[in-house]
Amino acid sequence: MTEGKRFAQLLKEFERVGVDPNTISAGLAVREEDALRALHALPDNAGPAAFLTQLRLVMTHMASHAPPRE
């Protein structure tokens, strides 16, 4: 999938969930895959608070399954 198509998919998911991507902090260090994973887990119109909660769950899950650093 091209970068443009991935970005369009991300914007579509933000809209579906009811999150204005312009209000999400640019300082969030989140991979596109993790944001999409969180968005896909939410129902329509879940809102920004639900997205941030789900994103924390996704990030915690990913961190707990990452290989240990040396």
PDB file of N, H, CA, C and O in Angstrom:
ATOM      1  N   MET A   1       0.847  -1.167   0.000  1.00  0.00           N
ATOM      2  CA  MET A   1       0.000   0.000   0.000  1.00  0.00           C
ATOM      3  C   MET A   1       0.903   1.244   0.000  1.00  0.00           C
ATOM      4  O   MET A   1       1.893   1.304   0.728  1.00  0.00           O
ATOM      5  N   THR A   2       0.552   2.208  -0.809  1.00  0.00           N
ATOM      6  H   THR A   2      -0.253   2.159  -1.400  1.00  0.00           H
ATOM      7  CA  THR A   2       1.363   3.419  -0.892  1.00  0.00           C
ATOM      8  C   THR A   2       1.189   4.263   0.359  1.00  0.00           C
ATOM      9  O   THR A   2       0.231   4.098   1.114  1.00  0.00           O
ATOM     10  N   GLU A   3       2.128   5.161   0.561  1.00  0.00           N
ATOM     11  H   GLU A   3       2.907   5.295  -0.052  1.00  0.00           H
ATOM     12  CA  GLU A   3       2.065   6.044   1.726  1.00  0.00           C
ATOM     13  C   GLU A   3       0.796   6.891   1.702  1.00  0.00           C
ATOM     14  O   GLU A   3       0.169   7.105   2.740  1.00  0.00           O
ATOM     15  N   GLY A   4       0.421   7.370   0.528  1.00  0.00           N
ATOM     16  H   GLY A   4       0.930   7.196  -0.315  1.00  0.00           H
ATOM     17  CA  GLY A   4      -0.789   8.172   0.397  1.00  0.00           C
ATOM     18  C   GLY A   4      -2.043   7.394   0.768  1.00  0.00           C
ATOM     19  O   GLY A   4      -2.940   7.927   1.421  1.00  0.00           O
ATOM     20  N   LYS A   5      -2.105   6.126   0.350  1.00  0.00           N
ATOM     21  H   LYS A   5      -1.376   5.693  -0.181  1.00  0.00           H
ATOM     22  CA  LYS A   5      -3.269   5.292   0.668  1.00  0.00           C
ATOM     23  C   LYS A   5      -3.314   4.973   2.157  1.00  0.00           C
ATOM     24  O   LYS A   5      -4.390   4.955   2.754  1.00  0.00           O
ATOM     25  N   ARG A   6      -2.149   4.721   2.765  1.00  0.00           N
ATOM     26  H   ARG A   6      -1.275   4.736   2.280  1.00  0.00           H
ATOM     27  CA  ARG A   6      -2.101   4.450   4.205  1.00  0.00           C
ATOM     28  C   ARG A   6      -2.564   5.674   4.987  1.00  0.00           C
ATOM     29  O   ARG A   6      -3.311   5.548   5.957  1.00  0.00           O
ATOM     30  N   PHE A   7      -2.119   6.863   4.561  1.00  0.00           N
ATOM     31  H   PHE A   7      -1.513   6.965   3.773  1.00  0.00           H
ATOM     32  CA  PHE A   7      -2.515   8.094   5.225  1.00  0.00           C
ATOM     33  C   PHE A   7      -4.022   8.314   5.089  1.00  0.00           C
ATOM     34  O   PHE A   7      -4.685   8.704   6.050  1.00  0.00           O
ATOM     35  N   ALA A   8      -4.556   8.064   3.904  1.00  0.00           N
ATOM     36  H   ALA A   8      -4.017   7.746   3.124  1.00  0.00           H
ATOM     37  CA  ALA A   8      -5.997   8.210   3.678  1.00  0.00           C
ATOM     38  C   ALA A   8      -6.780   7.236   4.558  1.00  0.00           C
ATOM     39  O   ALA A   8      -7.826   7.595   5.099  1.00  0.00           O
ATOM     40  N   GLN A   9      -6.283   6.012   4.705  1.00  0.00           N
ATOM     41  H   GLN A   9      -5.433   5.721   4.266  1.00  0.00           H
ATOM     42  CA  GLN A   9      -6.930   5.025   5.555  1.00  0.00           C
ATOM     43  C   GLN A   9      -6.919   5.485   7.009  1.00  0.00           C
ATOM     44  O   GLN A   9      -7.916   5.345   7.717  1.00  0.00           O
ATOM     45  N   LEU A  10      -5.795   6.032   7.449  1.00  0.00           N
ATOM     46  H   LEU A  10      -4.985   6.145   6.874  1.00  0.00           H
ATOM     47  CA  LEU A  10      -5.671   6.527   8.813  1.00  0.00           C
ATOM     48  C   LEU A  10      -6.665   7.658   9.063  1.00  0.00           C
ATOM     49  O   LEU A  10      -7.340   7.674  10.092  1.00  0.00           O
ATOM     50  N   LEU A  11      -6.759   8.602   8.132  1.00  0.00           N
ATOM     51  H   LEU A  11      -6.211   8.590   7.295  1.00  0.00           H
ATOM     52  CA  LEU A  11      -7.701   9.713   8.273  1.00  0.00           C
ATOM     53  C   LEU A  11      -9.145   9.217   8.294  1.00  0.00           C
ATOM     54  O   LEU A  11      -9.968   9.720   9.058  1.00  0.00           O
ATOM     55  N   LYS A  12      -9.445   8.234   7.457  1.00  0.00           N
ATOM     56  H   LYS A  12      -8.776   7.825   6.836  1.00  0.00           H
ATOM     57  CA  LYS A  12     -10.799   7.670   7.409  1.00  0.00           C
ATOM     58  C   LYS A  12     -11.159   7.025   8.743  1.00  0.00           C
ATOM     59  O   LYS A  12     -12.283   7.176   9.223  1.00  0.00           O
ATOM     60  N   GLU A  13     -10.220   6.312   9.340  1.00  0.00           N
ATOM     61  H   GLU A  13      -9.308   6.189   8.951  1.00  0.00           H
ATOM     62  CA  GLU A  13     -10.454   5.674  10.632  1.00  0.00           C
ATOM     63  C   GLU A  13     -10.626   6.715  11.734  1.00  0.00           C
ATOM     64  O   GLU A  13     -11.490   6.558  12.596  1.00  0.00           O
ATOM     65  N   PHE A  14      -9.823   7.771  11.721  1.00  0.00           N
ATOM     66  H   PHE A  14      -9.121   7.899  11.021  1.00  0.00           H
ATOM     67  CA  PHE A  14     -10.001   8.851  12.702  1.00  0.00           C
ATOM     68  C   PHE A  14     -11.409   9.423  12.594  1.00  0.00           C
ATOM     69  O   PHE A  14     -12.076   9.642  13.605  1.00  0.00           O
ATOM     70  N   GLU A  15     -11.853   9.661  11.371  1.00  0.00           N
ATOM     71  H   GLU A  15     -11.311   9.483  10.550  1.00  0.00           H
ATOM     72  CA  GLU A  15     -13.188  10.222  11.146  1.00  0.00           C
ATOM     73  C   GLU A  15     -14.270   9.264  11.637  1.00  0.00           C
ATOM     74  O   GLU A  15     -15.227   9.689  12.285  1.00  0.00           O
ATOM     75  N   ARG A  16     -14.125   7.976  11.331  1.00  0.00           N
ATOM     76  H   ARG A  16     -13.348   7.631  10.804  1.00  0.00           H
ATOM     77  CA  ARG A  16     -15.115   6.983  11.726  1.00  0.00           C
ATOM     78  C   ARG A  16     -15.266   6.919  13.243  1.00  0.00           C
ATOM     79  O   ARG A  16     -16.373   6.794  13.766  1.00  0.00           O
ATOM     80  N   VAL A  17     -14.143   7.007  13.933  1.00  0.00           N
ATOM     81  H   VAL A  17     -13.243   7.109  13.509  1.00  0.00           H
ATOM     82  CA  VAL A  17     -14.147   6.893  15.388  1.00  0.00           C
ATOM     83  C   VAL A  17     -14.544   8.218  16.051  1.00  0.00           C
ATOM     84  O   VAL A  17     -14.885   8.241  17.234  1.00  0.00           O
ATOM     85  N   GLY A  18     -14.502   9.298  15.305  1.00  0.00           N
ATOM     86  H   GLY A  18     -14.226   9.279  14.344  1.00  0.00           H
ATOM     87  CA  GLY A  18     -14.890  10.589  15.861  1.00  0.00           C
ATOM     88  C   GLY A  18     -13.758  11.353  16.488  1.00  0.00           C
ATOM     89  O   GLY A  18     -13.946  12.085  17.460  1.00  0.00           O
ATOM     90  N   VAL A  19     -12.564  11.180  15.921  1.00  0.00           N
ATOM     91  H   VAL A  19     -12.411  10.586  15.131  1.00  0.00           H
ATOM     92  CA  VAL A  19     -11.384  11.874  16.424  1.00  0.00           C
ATOM     93  C   VAL A  19     -10.895  12.843  15.359  1.00  0.00           C
ATOM     94  O   VAL A  19     -10.669  12.451  14.214  1.00  0.00           O
ATOM     95  N   ASP A  20     -10.733  14.099  15.732  1.00  0.00           N
ATOM     96  H   ASP A  20     -10.917  14.417  16.662  1.00  0.00           H
ATOM     97  CA  ASP A  20     -10.176  15.096  14.827  1.00  0.00           C
ATOM     98  C   ASP A  20      -8.661  14.952  14.866  1.00  0.00           C
ATOM     99  O   ASP A  20      -8.048  15.267  15.886  1.00  0.00           O
ATOM    100  N   PRO A  21      -8.034  14.482  13.777  1.00  0.00           N
ATOM    101  CA  PRO A  21      -6.586  14.264  13.802  1.00  0.00           C
ATOM    102  C   PRO A  21      -5.795  15.548  14.043  1.00  0.00           C
ATOM    103  O   PRO A  21      -4.628  15.490  14.428  1.00  0.00           O
ATOM    104  N   ASN A  22      -6.412  16.694  13.824  1.00  0.00           N
ATOM    105  H   ASN A  22      -7.361  16.741  13.511  1.00  0.00           H
ATOM    106  CA  ASN A  22      -5.725  17.970  14.071  1.00  0.00           C
ATOM    107  C   ASN A  22      -5.602  18.271  15.555  1.00  0.00           C
ATOM    108  O   ASN A  22      -4.823  19.141  15.945  1.00  0.00           O
ATOM    109  N   THR A  23      -6.356  17.568  16.389  1.00  0.00           N
ATOM    110  H   THR A  23      -6.989  16.861  16.072  1.00  0.00           H
ATOM    111  CA  THR A  23      -6.287  17.811  17.828  1.00  0.00           C
ATOM    112  C   THR A  23      -5.360  16.826  18.537  1.00  0.00           C
ATOM    113  O   THR A  23      -5.063  16.999  19.720  1.00  0.00           O
ATOM    114  N   ILE A  24      -4.909  15.812  17.836  1.00  0.00           N
ATOM    115  H   ILE A  24      -5.150  15.672  16.876  1.00  0.00           H
ATOM    116  CA  ILE A  24      -3.994  14.840  18.424  1.00  0.00           C
ATOM    117  C   ILE A  24      -2.599  15.458  18.420  1.00  0.00           C
ATOM    118  O   ILE A  24      -2.137  15.975  17.403  1.00  0.00           O
ATOM    119  N   SER A  25      -1.950  15.395  19.554  1.00  0.00           N
ATOM    120  H   SER A  25      -2.325  14.975  20.380  1.00  0.00           H
ATOM    121  CA  SER A  25      -0.637  16.017  19.706  1.00  0.00           C
ATOM    122  C   SER A  25       0.367  15.438  18.714  1.00  0.00           C
ATOM    123  O   SER A  25       0.511  14.222  18.585  1.00  0.00           O
ATOM    124  N   ALA A  26       1.050  16.331  18.025  1.00  0.00           N
ATOM    125  H   ALA A  26       0.933  17.318  18.130  1.00  0.00           H
ATOM    126  CA  ALA A  26       2.102  15.894  17.102  1.00  0.00           C
ATOM    127  C   ALA A  26       3.271  15.292  17.872  1.00  0.00           C
ATOM    128  O   ALA A  26       4.136  14.642  17.284  1.00  0.00           O
ATOM    129  N   GLY A  27       3.298  15.506  19.178  1.00  0.00           N
ATOM    130  H   GLY A  27       2.596  16.034  19.654  1.00  0.00           H
ATOM    131  CA  GLY A  27       4.375  14.974  20.002  1.00  0.00           C
ATOM    132  C   GLY A  27       4.210  13.506  20.342  1.00  0.00           C
ATOM    133  O   GLY A  27       5.118  12.898  20.910  1.00  0.00           O
ATOM    134  N   LEU A  28       3.059  12.922  20.002  1.00  0.00           N
ATOM    135  H   LEU A  28       2.322  13.416  19.541  1.00  0.00           H
ATOM    136  CA  LEU A  28       2.870  11.505  20.260  1.00  0.00           C
ATOM    137  C   LEU A  28       3.816  10.703  19.374  1.00  0.00           C
ATOM    138  O   LEU A  28       3.795  10.831  18.150  1.00  0.00           O
ATOM    139  N   ALA A  29       4.618   9.903  19.984  1.00  0.00           N
ATOM    140  H   ALA A  29       4.635   9.799  20.978  1.00  0.00           H
ATOM    141  CA  ALA A  29       5.542   9.052  19.230  1.00  0.00           C
ATOM    142  C   ALA A  29       4.874   7.700  19.018  1.00  0.00           C
ATOM    143  O   ALA A  29       5.146   6.731  19.726  1.00  0.00           O
ATOM    144  N   VAL A  30       3.996   7.664  18.029  1.00  0.00           N
ATOM    145  H   VAL A  30       3.774   8.452  17.454  1.00  0.00           H
ATOM    146  CA  VAL A  30       3.201   6.465  17.781  1.00  0.00           C
ATOM    147  C   VAL A  30       3.371   6.052  16.326  1.00  0.00           C
ATOM    148  O   VAL A  30       3.290   6.871  15.410  1.00  0.00           O
ATOM    149  N   ARG A  31       3.604   4.779  16.146  1.00  0.00           N
ATOM    150  H   ARG A  31       3.669   4.115  16.890  1.00  0.00           H
ATOM    151  CA  ARG A  31       3.700   4.274  14.777  1.00  0.00           C
ATOM    152  C   ARG A  31       2.312   4.211  14.159  1.00  0.00           C
ATOM    153  O   ARG A  31       1.317   4.014  14.856  1.00  0.00           O
ATOM    154  N   GLU A  32       2.258   4.378  12.862  1.00  0.00           N
ATOM    155  H   GLU A  32       3.066   4.538  12.296  1.00  0.00           H
ATOM    156  CA  GLU A  32       0.991   4.321  12.128  1.00  0.00           C
ATOM    157  C   GLU A  32       0.266   3.007  12.395  1.00  0.00           C
ATOM    158  O   GLU A  32      -0.952   2.993  12.569  1.00  0.00           O
ATOM    159  N   GLU A  33       1.008   1.906  12.427  1.00  0.00           N
ATOM    160  H   GLU A  33       1.998   1.917  12.285  1.00  0.00           H
ATOM    161  CA  GLU A  33       0.404   0.592  12.646  1.00  0.00           C
ATOM    162  C   GLU A  33      -0.280   0.517  14.003  1.00  0.00           C
ATOM    163  O   GLU A  33      -1.354  -0.071  14.131  1.00  0.00           O
ATOM    164  N   ASP A  34       0.342   1.113  15.017  1.00  0.00           N
ATOM    165  H   ASP A  34       1.215   1.591  14.913  1.00  0.00           H
ATOM    166  CA  ASP A  34      -0.234   1.093  16.358  1.00  0.00           C
ATOM    167  C   ASP A  34      -1.490   1.960  16.431  1.00  0.00           C
ATOM    168  O   ASP A  34      -2.471   1.579  17.069  1.00  0.00           O
ATOM    169  N   ALA A  35      -1.463   3.115  15.785  1.00  0.00           N
ATOM    170  H   ALA A  35      -0.666   3.425  15.267  1.00  0.00           H
ATOM    171  CA  ALA A  35      -2.644   3.983  15.752  1.00  0.00           C
ATOM    172  C   ALA A  35      -3.790   3.270  15.054  1.00  0.00           C
ATOM    173  O   ALA A  35      -4.926   3.308  15.528  1.00  0.00           O
ATOM    174  N   LEU A  36      -3.506   2.622  13.936  1.00  0.00           N
ATOM    175  H   LEU A  36      -2.583   2.591  13.550  1.00  0.00           H
ATOM    176  CA  LEU A  36      -4.552   1.889  13.210  1.00  0.00           C
ATOM    177  C   LEU A  36      -5.083   0.719  14.030  1.00  0.00           C
ATOM    178  O   LEU A  36      -6.284   0.445  14.017  1.00  0.00           O
ATOM    179  N   ARG A  37      -4.204   0.035  14.735  1.00  0.00           N
ATOM    180  H   ARG A  37      -3.229   0.257  14.745  1.00  0.00           H
ATOM    181  CA  ARG A  37      -4.626  -1.089  15.579  1.00  0.00           C
ATOM    182  C   ARG A  37      -5.614  -0.590  16.641  1.00  0.00           C
ATOM    183  O   ARG A  37      -6.636  -1.227  16.897  1.00  0.00           O
ATOM    184  N   ALA A  38      -5.300   0.546  17.251  1.00  0.00           N
ATOM    185  H   ALA A  38      -4.470   1.064  17.043  1.00  0.00           H
ATOM    186  CA  ALA A  38      -6.182   1.131  18.265  1.00  0.00           C
ATOM    187  C   ALA A  38      -7.501   1.569  17.640  1.00  0.00           C
ATOM    188  O   ALA A  38      -8.568   1.307  18.197  1.00  0.00           O
ATOM    189  N   LEU A  39      -7.440   2.230  16.493  1.00  0.00           N
ATOM    190  H   LEU A  39      -6.574   2.443  16.041  1.00  0.00           H
ATOM    191  CA  LEU A  39      -8.649   2.709  15.832  1.00  0.00           C
ATOM    192  C   LEU A  39      -9.553   1.566  15.403  1.00  0.00           C
ATOM    193  O   LEU A  39     -10.771   1.643  15.567  1.00  0.00           O
ATOM    194  N   HIS A  40      -8.973   0.509  14.857  1.00  0.00           N
ATOM    195  H   HIS A  40      -7.984   0.446  14.724  1.00  0.00           H
ATOM    196  CA  HIS A  40      -9.766  -0.630  14.389  1.00  0.00           C
ATOM    197  C   HIS A  40     -10.493  -1.327  15.527  1.00  0.00           C
ATOM    198  O   HIS A  40     -11.525  -1.961  15.306  1.00  0.00           O
ATOM    199  N   ALA A  41      -9.973  -1.220  16.731  1.00  0.00           N
ATOM    200  H   ALA A  41      -9.135  -0.705  16.911  1.00  0.00           H
ATOM    201  CA  ALA A  41     -10.586  -1.885  17.882  1.00  0.00           C
ATOM    202  C   ALA A  41     -11.791  -1.120  18.423  1.00  0.00           C
ATOM    203  O   ALA A  41     -12.517  -1.632  19.275  1.00  0.00           O
ATOM    204  N   LEU A  42     -12.009   0.093  17.939  1.00  0.00           N
ATOM    205  H   LEU A  42     -11.419   0.509  17.246  1.00  0.00           H
ATOM    206  CA  LEU A  42     -13.068   0.948  18.486  1.00  0.00           C
ATOM    207  C   LEU A  42     -14.317   0.970  17.612  1.00  0.00           C
ATOM    208  O   LEU A  42     -14.234   0.812  16.394  1.00  0.00           O
ATOM    209  N   PRO A  43     -15.480   1.168  18.242  1.00  0.00           N
ATOM    210  CA  PRO A  43     -16.719   1.317  17.476  1.00  0.00           C
ATOM    211  C   PRO A  43     -16.809   2.716  16.870  1.00  0.00           C
ATOM    212  O   PRO A  43     -16.049   3.612  17.238  1.00  0.00           O
ATOM    213  N   ASP A  44     -17.727   2.887  15.954  1.00  0.00           N
ATOM    214  H   ASP A  44     -18.344   2.159  15.655  1.00  0.00           H
ATOM    215  CA  ASP A  44     -17.977   4.202  15.367  1.00  0.00           C
ATOM    216  C   ASP A  44     -18.287   5.214  16.467  1.00  0.00           C
ATOM    217  O   ASP A  44     -18.944   4.898  17.459  1.00  0.00           O
ATOM    218  N   ASN A  45     -17.801   6.431  16.267  1.00  0.00           N
ATOM    219  H   ASN A  45     -17.267   6.687  15.461  1.00  0.00           H
ATOM    220  CA  ASN A  45     -18.076   7.559  17.164  1.00  0.00           C
ATOM    221  C   ASN A  45     -17.646   7.325  18.609  1.00  0.00           C
ATOM    222  O   ASN A  45     -18.271   7.852  19.529  1.00  0.00           O
ATOM    223  N   ALA A  46     -16.603   6.554  18.819  1.00  0.00           N
ATOM    224  H   ALA A  46     -16.095   6.126  18.071  1.00  0.00           H
ATOM    225  CA  ALA A  46     -16.118   6.289  20.175  1.00  0.00           C
ATOM    226  C   ALA A  46     -15.538   7.543  20.822  1.00  0.00           C
ATOM    227  O   ALA A  46     -15.636   7.719  22.037  1.00  0.00           O
ATOM    228  N   GLY A  47     -14.942   8.404  20.022  1.00  0.00           N
ATOM    229  H   GLY A  47     -14.863   8.260  19.036  1.00  0.00           H
ATOM    230  CA  GLY A  47     -14.424   9.663  20.533  1.00  0.00           C
ATOM    231  C   GLY A  47     -12.954   9.621  20.910  1.00  0.00           C
ATOM    232  O   GLY A  47     -12.346   8.553  20.987  1.00  0.00           O
ATOM    233  N   PRO A  48     -12.387  10.817  21.146  1.00  0.00           N
ATOM    234  CA  PRO A  48     -10.956  10.941  21.421  1.00  0.00           C
ATOM    235  C   PRO A  48     -10.508  10.250  22.705  1.00  0.00           C
ATOM    236  O   PRO A  48      -9.433   9.650  22.735  1.00  0.00           O
ATOM    237  N   ALA A  49     -11.312  10.323  23.766  1.00  0.00           N
ATOM    238  H   ALA A  49     -12.185  10.811  23.742  1.00  0.00           H
ATOM    239  CA  ALA A  49     -10.903   9.694  25.026  1.00  0.00           C
ATOM    240  C   ALA A  49     -10.777   8.180  24.855  1.00  0.00           C
ATOM    241  O   ALA A  49      -9.839   7.566  25.366  1.00  0.00           O
ATOM    242  N   ALA A  50     -11.726   7.587  24.136  1.00  0.00           N
ATOM    243  H   ALA A  50     -12.487   8.086  23.722  1.00  0.00           H
ATOM    244  CA  ALA A  50     -11.670   6.140  23.890  1.00  0.00           C
ATOM    245  C   ALA A  50     -10.452   5.792  23.044  1.00  0.00           C
ATOM    246  O   ALA A  50      -9.794   4.779  23.281  1.00  0.00           O
ATOM    247  N   PHE A  51     -10.152   6.640  22.050  1.00  0.00           N
ATOM    248  H   PHE A  51     -10.687   7.463  21.857  1.00  0.00           H
ATOM    249  CA  PHE A  51      -8.980   6.386  21.214  1.00  0.00           C
ATOM    250  C   PHE A  51      -7.704   6.415  22.052  1.00  0.00           C
ATOM    251  O   PHE A  51      -6.866   5.521  21.936  1.00  0.00           O
ATOM    252  N   LEU A  52      -7.555   7.426  22.885  1.00  0.00           N
ATOM    253  H   LEU A  52      -8.236   8.152  22.979  1.00  0.00           H
ATOM    254  CA  LEU A  52      -6.335   7.522  23.695  1.00  0.00           C
ATOM    255  C   LEU A  52      -6.219   6.361  24.681  1.00  0.00           C
ATOM    256  O   LEU A  52      -5.125   5.852  24.921  1.00  0.00           O
ATOM    257  N   THR A  53      -7.343   5.950  25.245  1.00  0.00           N
ATOM    258  H   THR A  53      -8.232   6.364  25.050  1.00  0.00           H
ATOM    259  CA  THR A  53      -7.328   4.790  26.150  1.00  0.00           C
ATOM    260  C   THR A  53      -6.913   3.529  25.401  1.00  0.00           C
ATOM    261  O   THR A  53      -6.075   2.763  25.879  1.00  0.00           O
ATOM    262  N   GLN A  54      -7.498   3.318  24.235  1.00  0.00           N
ATOM    263  H   GLN A  54      -8.179   3.940  23.847  1.00  0.00           H
ATOM    264  CA  GLN A  54      -7.161   2.133  23.431  1.00  0.00           C
ATOM    265  C   GLN A  54      -5.715   2.188  22.958  1.00  0.00           C
ATOM    266  O   GLN A  54      -5.034   1.163  22.920  1.00  0.00           O
ATOM    267  N   LEU A  55      -5.250   3.364  22.601  1.00  0.00           N
ATOM    268  H   LEU A  55      -5.804   4.197  22.632  1.00  0.00           H
ATOM    269  CA  LEU A  55      -3.862   3.523  22.163  1.00  0.00           C
ATOM    270  C   LEU A  55      -2.901   3.164  23.299  1.00  0.00           C
ATOM    271  O   LEU A  55      -1.879   2.517  23.069  1.00  0.00           O
ATOM    272  N   ARG A  56      -3.226   3.581  24.511  1.00  0.00           N
ATOM    273  H   ARG A  56      -4.056   4.107  24.698  1.00  0.00           H
ATOM    274  CA  ARG A  56      -2.388   3.204  25.666  1.00  0.00           C
ATOM    275  C   ARG A  56      -2.353   1.694  25.830  1.00  0.00           C
ATOM    276  O   ARG A  56      -1.299   1.119  26.103  1.00  0.00           O
ATOM    277  N   LEU A  57      -3.507   1.047  25.664  1.00  0.00           N
ATOM    278  H   LEU A  57      -4.363   1.513  25.442  1.00  0.00           H
ATOM    279  CA  LEU A  57      -3.555  -0.414  25.770  1.00  0.00           C
ATOM    280  C   LEU A  57      -2.696  -1.080  24.703  1.00  0.00           C
ATOM    281  O   LEU A  57      -1.961  -2.026  24.983  1.00  0.00           O
ATOM    282  N   VAL A  58      -2.796  -0.579  23.485  1.00  0.00           N
ATOM    283  H   VAL A  58      -3.393   0.190  23.257  1.00  0.00           H
ATOM    284  CA  VAL A  58      -1.997  -1.131  22.378  1.00  0.00           C
ATOM    285  C   VAL A  58      -0.510  -0.942  22.664  1.00  0.00           C
ATOM    286  O   VAL A  58       0.284  -1.866  22.486  1.00  0.00           O
ATOM    287  N   MET A  59      -0.138   0.247  23.103  1.00  0.00           N
ATOM    288  H   MET A  59      -0.782   0.998  23.247  1.00  0.00           H
ATOM    289  CA  MET A  59       1.275   0.533  23.349  1.00  0.00           C
ATOM    290  C   MET A  59       1.808  -0.306  24.518  1.00  0.00           C
ATOM    291  O   MET A  59       2.945  -0.777  24.477  1.00  0.00           O
ATOM    292  N   THR A  60       0.998  -0.488  25.544  1.00  0.00           N
ATOM    293  H   THR A  60       0.074  -0.105  25.577  1.00  0.00           H
ATOM    294  CA  THR A  60       1.408  -1.308  26.686  1.00  0.00           C
ATOM    295  C   THR A  60       1.579  -2.756  26.262  1.00  0.00           C
ATOM    296  O   THR A  60       2.537  -3.423  26.654  1.00  0.00           O
ATOM    297  N   HIS A  61       0.640  -3.235  25.455  1.00  0.00           N
ATOM    298  H   HIS A  61      -0.138  -2.694  25.136  1.00  0.00           H
ATOM    299  CA  HIS A  61       0.723  -4.609  24.963  1.00  0.00           C
ATOM    300  C   HIS A  61       1.980  -4.799  24.111  1.00  0.00           C
ATOM    301  O   HIS A  61       2.690  -5.795  24.251  1.00  0.00           O
ATOM    302  N   MET A  62       2.245  -3.839  23.233  1.00  0.00           N
ATOM    303  H   MET A  62       1.668  -3.030  23.119  1.00  0.00           H
ATOM    304  CA  MET A  62       3.412  -3.946  22.362  1.00  0.00           C
ATOM    305  C   MET A  62       4.703  -3.913  23.184  1.00  0.00           C
ATOM    306  O   MET A  62       5.645  -4.651  22.895  1.00  0.00           O
ATOM    307  N   ALA A  63       4.742  -3.070  24.190  1.00  0.00           N
ATOM    308  H   ALA A  63       3.977  -2.471  24.424  1.00  0.00           H
ATOM    309  CA  ALA A  63       5.944  -2.951  25.025  1.00  0.00           C
ATOM    310  C   ALA A  63       6.180  -4.223  25.842  1.00  0.00           C
ATOM    311  O   ALA A  63       7.324  -4.633  26.041  1.00  0.00           O
ATOM    312  N   SER A  64       5.104  -4.840  26.311  1.00  0.00           N
ATOM    313  H   SER A  64       4.175  -4.507  26.150  1.00  0.00           H
ATOM    314  CA  SER A  64       5.259  -6.045  27.118  1.00  0.00           C
ATOM    315  C   SER A  64       5.671  -7.252  26.289  1.00  0.00           C
ATOM    316  O   SER A  64       6.156  -8.241  26.838  1.00  0.00           O
ATOM    317  N   HIS A  65       5.485  -7.184  24.972  1.00  0.00           N
ATOM    318  H   HIS A  65       5.091  -6.381  24.526  1.00  0.00           H
ATOM    319  CA  HIS A  65       5.853  -8.297  24.102  1.00  0.00           C
ATOM    320  C   HIS A  65       7.114  -8.016  23.279  1.00  0.00           C
ATOM    321  O   HIS A  65       7.491  -8.801  22.408  1.00  0.00           O
ATOM    322  N   ALA A  66       7.747  -6.899  23.567  1.00  0.00           N
ATOM    323  H   ALA A  66       7.441  -6.261  24.274  1.00  0.00           H
ATOM    324  CA  ALA A  66       8.986  -6.559  22.846  1.00  0.00           C
ATOM    325  C   ALA A  66      10.152  -7.357  23.423  1.00  0.00           C
ATOM    326  O   ALA A  66      10.178  -7.671  24.613  1.00  0.00           O
ATOM    327  N   PRO A  67      11.111  -7.680  22.562  1.00  0.00           N
ATOM    328  CA  PRO A  67      12.292  -8.398  23.090  1.00  0.00           C
ATOM    329  C   PRO A  67      13.052  -7.511  24.055  1.00  0.00           C
ATOM    330  O   PRO A  67      13.088  -6.294  23.870  1.00  0.00           O
ATOM    331  N   PRO A  68      13.666  -8.096  25.092  1.00  0.00           N
ATOM    332  CA  PRO A  68      14.400  -7.299  26.080  1.00  0.00           C
ATOM    333  C   PRO A  68      15.585  -6.569  25.453  1.00  0.00           C
ATOM    334  O   PRO A  68      16.259  -7.088  24.564  1.00  0.00           O
ATOM    335  N   ARG A  69      15.818  -5.366  25.935  1.00  0.00           N
ATOM    336  H   ARG A  69      15.271  -4.944  26.658  1.00  0.00           H
ATOM    337  CA  ARG A  69      16.977  -4.591  25.456  1.00  0.00           C
ATOM    338  C   ARG A  69      18.217  -5.024  26.198  1.00  0.00           C
ATOM    339  O   ARG A  69      18.166  -5.417  27.363  1.00  0.00           O
ATOM    340  N   GLU A  70      19.320  -4.944  25.507  1.00  0.00           N
ATOM    341  H   GLU A  70      19.361  -4.624  24.560  1.00  0.00           H
ATOM    342  CA  GLU A  70      20.588  -5.322  26.136  1.00  0.00           C
ATOM    343  C   GLU A  70      21.358  -4.103  26.528  1.00  0.00           C
ATOM    344  O   GLU A  70      22.455  -4.214  27.074  1.00  0.00           O
TER     345      GLU A  70
END
